[in-house]
Amino acid sequence: MNKKFFLGNLQFKVMLLFVAIALAPLGVMGAFALKTAEELIINMVRNQIEHVAVDKATLLERWISERKADLEVIAGSSILGSMDRQQIMPFLELVRDRYKVYSEAIVVSQEGNIVYASSPKTSDPRMKEWFKDSLAGKPYMSDIGFDPEQKESFFWISTPVSDGSGAVKGTVCAKVGTNVILSMVLRLSLGETGECYLVNREGTFLAHKDPKRILTENIAQSESFKNIFSAGEPRITYIDYRGIEVLGASARVGGTGWSLVVEQDKDEAFGGAARLKAYIFLVAGLSAGGALFLAWLLSHYVVNPIRRLSLAADFLARGEFDRANIKLNRADEIGVLYDAFGDMARKLQDRQQKLEQRVVLKESELEETGVKLKESQQAAVRSQQLASLGRLASGVAHEIRTPLTSLKLFLESVESEIAISADYEEDFQVAMNQIKRMEATINRFLDFARPQDPIFSLIEVRELIEESLLVIGPKARKQETIIQKSISSALPKIKGDRKQLAEALLNVLVNALEAVAKGGKLSIAADLAELPTAAGLRTCIRIDIGDTGPGIMEENVPRLFDPFFTTKATGAGLGLSIVRSTIQRHGGEVMVQSIAGEGTTFSLLIPLDAEPMLGEDGKNTDS
Ligand code: ADP
């Protein structure tokens, strides 16, 4: 997937827009919150540690001041001013016992004589600094020392002893044990890594939770030292004497050269800030993930239906209506778009189907027209052939009729003028009959070729049928053919040429009789019927002549009415052709139905109000 794909992709654009809208303010707010919270926590932690350092230093300072004040009160008492060992000893022992912090006490006279010493090991005080300072009227305080036996840090303080008039009588000096106060000072509730210690100006530990370090280790080389004693603004975090990065603060203990340092490992000190940061990042990550998921969901909700619609449009363009049929059950604008698309697809499909149906219809009409055209062309060719054949045949018939008539006349004259012997009588009659038969055939042919003018009269169809049946009666009886007759009682008369119609009916009846074998059946029925014509339906009389003969072979049916078509050895093939031309001249039609092996039915349909049809020359078909 390349860059162009992403930029051209609607889903990607929608997602990008949504993420930008959703995450940009969130990102700005998150960054601001993170920065502010981090600063707040750092300040808070820093203030806290600074306060702790100042509080502890103040506590220590106050305690030292109290000790100095105590000693000044003792030094100002009349008991010490008496410089009487007997009085001083119980007094000071009482004081030591009461205060618990003075591990030793010494009272020295102005001359340097020890008046009272709580420890027997006390050496000559005259060379000691505290003695000199005190006699000079200055209160004295020593540096801190460490007593490994007592496991206690200590320092000395001394102050001059004066009598009631204010004259200096000597000095009192006390060793102050610091366990009580330092245990309070060093005890910290600053996480697990918070610690507090005391250093002098050189950086040597004066108090530490680990007694081994006291007066033995020095922090002068560490960043802690620089931070405590440098002139500039102290750093918040630095590497301490252990080599660990810490957050630290220090405070001077007033009246001493000591500094109190409070430190806490940076990781722990800023743990809260780090946790807050992690929470903020987690929340930001979850929000971003959520926003992305929502963006994807939204874009999917919007873009996916559009993609489907575009695919469906492709299918529609290809005419695949089934695949273009898509549905979306939504009430929003996209749902409305789908409904409109579905509606359009359905209308297109309907139109397409209608067009296809029309094409099919046109095709079948075209095919039908083609078939009809072919049939008409064939019919035209056949009628042309028949016409030329007819012209040739009638020419031949005319040519034959003249000599035949001469021959007949000659034979008749021979018969009347010459007596024919009995031996030749039969031959003569055969010759005569053959000549007559030839003459009859020629006449029939000429009648067909040039039919007689029909002479129209009103005809009773029942009479026509009965007369025809009378003619074929003897032959039917001879071959035992049963004739069934069914003539409607209310048949009206028809207009027509009686002689021609009778001849036509007889022709069909004779054919039927010839078709049925011995014992077969012949039926004749007449009733009113409707004949469909170009001008509409015409009422006619329908005469059905049925037989139980062998039927007509299917391939012969189209040629039945052609002149000279015959399947009989002695047939002329003119009968049906004359029948049709006669019925058509009466405005009617001949139909045939035949089932091979079952029989044939010829139907003659003759309109009631038939008019004589005119021939091509404007006269009746005969001239
Ligand atoms: P012809 O009788 O001289 O043969 P037609 O024109 O009357 O001439 O008949 C033509 C042909 O039609 C017949 O040769 C015969 O094959 C067939 N035909 C006519 N009527 C029938 C019928 N009822 N049953 C079977 N075939 C028939």
Boltz pocket constraint, residues with backbone or C-beta under 6 A from the ligand:
constraints:
  - pocket:
      binder: B
      contacts: [[A, 507], [A, 508], [A, 511], [A, 512], [A, 513], [A, 515], [A, 547], [A, 549], [A, 550], [A, 551], [A, 552], [A, 560], [A, 562], [A, 565], [A, 566], [A, 567], [A, 568], [A, 570], [A, 571], [A, 572], [A, 573], [A, 574], [A, 575], [A, 576], [A, 577], [A, 600]]
      max_distance: 6.0
